Amino acid sequence: LHGATLAAGLRAAGIRAEALLMNDREQAKRLETVERLAGRLLECGADRGALLVALGGGVVGDVTGFLAASYMRGVEYLQVPTTLVAQVDSAIGGKVAVNLPAGKNLVGAFYPPRLVVCDPALLATLPRREFRAGLYEVVKYGVIASRALFERVSASLDSLFHQDLPTLTGVVADCCAIKAGTVMRDEYEAGPRRVLNFGHTIGHALEAVTRYRRFLHGEAVGYGMLASARLSARRGLLSLDDEAAFSDLVRRMGPLPAIGDLSTTRVLEAIGHDKKVVSGTLHFVLASGIGATTIATDVTRTELRQALKEIGVKGA
Ligand SMILES: NC(=O)c1ccc[n+]([C@@H]2O[C@H](COP(=O)([O-])OP(=O)(O)OC[C@H]3O[C@@H](n4cnc5c(N)ncnc54)[C@H](O)[C@@H]3O)[C@@H](O)[C@H]2O)c1
C-alpha cells in the first residue's frame, strides 16, 4: 500500500487528499525534511483542520508526528505503521522527533496521534532482518511486563517468522497494550515509562559507536538486553533459569550481526551521553524476573564493563 494509493482511495470516498512522499532512510529524518514537507502542505492548502497520515515505518512515523506537532502550531495525525518496530513501538506513545548531526532524536516533542491503525498483514513484504529486529522489541515486552507473552513468543517462533496472521496479530496486540498501558501511566517519561528502555541504554551506545551502520536498532537492543540480563543475573535479581530461557530465545531467533571490533571504553562513554542519564545519574533497567523489572541508579562502570565483555565487546 503506497501513499498515492491511499490518497486515491480517500479521494474516491470524497475526501480531499494528497500524497506527500519522503525518503524514509534514517539520514532523511531531519529538520530539512520537515521543512520541505511543511512547504508541500502549504502548497496543498492544508490549514489547521488538516489531518496527516503517517504510512510507513518508524522514520516516517517520527517525521510525520513532528511535522504534525509543529505545522501551524499543531494538526492532528494518524499512524499507520508498516514495520514491526513501528507497530509495537514507535507508532504508540506520542514520542516524535528528528535527528541532528550531533545525535538521534535530539529535536522532538511528545505529541500523540489521534489513532494508530495496526495491520500485521502490512508486514508481509518486510525483509526478514527488519522483521527479526522488531521481534527483539516484542521479546522486550515479554521480559519487562509479561511472562505469558514471553512464553507465547518462545513457543510460536516459527509461526511468527512465517507471519501466521492470527499468531502475529495476537502478539502485536499484546505489545501495543503493554506499551499503551505504560505510556498512560507516565506520558512524559518521569518514571514508570523508563522500563521500556530495557536493553536500550547499552543498545543505543552500540548503535552510536558503530555510527548506526552495523546494527539495526532492534539488533542493538537484542545485544543490550543480553548484557542487561547478564548484569541482572550477576546481581542475583534474575534467576539463572530465567536468564537461560531468555538467551536461548534470542539464540533461536537467529543470528545477531557480529559485535566486531569495539572499544569498551568508547561504549561506556556513549552510555554516559545517553538521554537516560538525568542530572548525571544513569537510570538503568534491570530484569528482576521474566515479566518484571527494577530501575537501578547504582550500576557501576565495572558491572557495565563486565556485561559488555560477556556479550563479546573485547577491545579495551
Ligand atoms: N517514537 C518512538 O517512540 C520510537 C521508538 C522506536 C524507534 N523509533 C524510531 O523509528 C525508526 C526506526 O523505525 P523502523 O525500524 O520502522 O525502520 P524504518 O522506518 O527505517 O524502516 C525500515 C525499512 O523497512 C522499509 N519498510 C517499511 N515498511 C515496509 C513494508 N511493509 N514492506 C517492506 N519494506 C518496508 C523502509 O523503507 C525501510 O527501508 C528510528 O528512526 C527510531 O529512532 C521511534
The ligand as a Gaussian input file, in Angstrom:
#p B3LYP/6-31G(d) Opt

LIG

0 1
 N        8.976000       7.338000      18.508000
 C        9.347000       6.281000      19.177000
 O        8.912000       6.025000      20.296000
 C       10.326000       5.337000      18.537000
 C       10.529000       4.061000      19.071000
 C       11.385000       3.195000      18.393000
 C       12.018000       3.608000      17.234000
 N       11.806000       4.860000      16.767000
 C       12.442000       5.320000      15.521000
 O       11.961000       4.508000      14.472000
 C       12.957000       4.443000      13.450000
 C       13.132000       3.003000      13.064000
 O       11.898000       2.526000      12.605000
 P       11.762000       1.164000      11.776000
 O       12.505000       0.096000      12.468000
 O       10.318000       1.021000      11.496000
 O       12.633000       1.434000      10.496000
 P       12.409000       2.272000       9.150000
 O       11.308000       3.234000       9.238000
 O       13.775000       2.755000       8.840000
 O       12.008000       1.126000       8.121000
 C       12.905000       0.067000       7.883000
 C       12.934000      -0.290000       6.406000
 O       11.747000      -1.000000       6.074000
 C       11.146000      -0.445000       4.892000
 N        9.722000      -0.733000       5.005000
 C        8.807000      -0.129000       5.798000
 N        7.644000      -0.793000       5.724000
 C        7.813000      -1.810000       4.860000
 C        6.984000      -2.878000       4.396000
 N        5.740000      -3.029000       4.844000
 N        7.500000      -3.730000       3.495000
 C        8.788000      -3.613000       3.072000
 N        9.631000      -2.679000       3.492000
 C        9.145000      -1.780000       4.399000
 C       11.558000       1.001000       4.915000
 O       11.518000       1.548000       3.631000
 C       12.987000       0.909000       5.461000
 O       13.887000       0.606000       4.438000
 C       14.202000       5.071000      14.019000
 O       14.357000       6.355000      13.474000
 C       13.924000       5.167000      15.504000
 O       14.569000       6.265000      16.109000
 C       10.968000       5.723000      17.377000

